Amino acid sequence: MSSELPTYTTQEEVMFFDTDIGGVVHNLAYLRMVETCRTKLATEKLGMNLKDMADTGLYPVVVRTEVDRSGLLIVASKNLFIIKNPAASGRGI
């Protein structure tokens, strides 16, 4: 496995249960969508196997999560979530 984390993009749809009565997306929903993207990064790009991780109890550790939003999300919108290598952005790891 390479020491450099690749960029990965996934598309997630905002569901009704992701929002409050005013249609504002909950912070937890953002985190769930980012975690979906991170899981796909691990399995599809880094070759990790979820069953092996569960069997061995060895998992990658998330040290930091940061979300930069480019606009308001609304119900039924499809949005791109991108995981980038923090070192590539100059922010460090």
Order of alpha helices (4+ residues) and beta strands (2+ residues): beta-alpha-alpha-beta
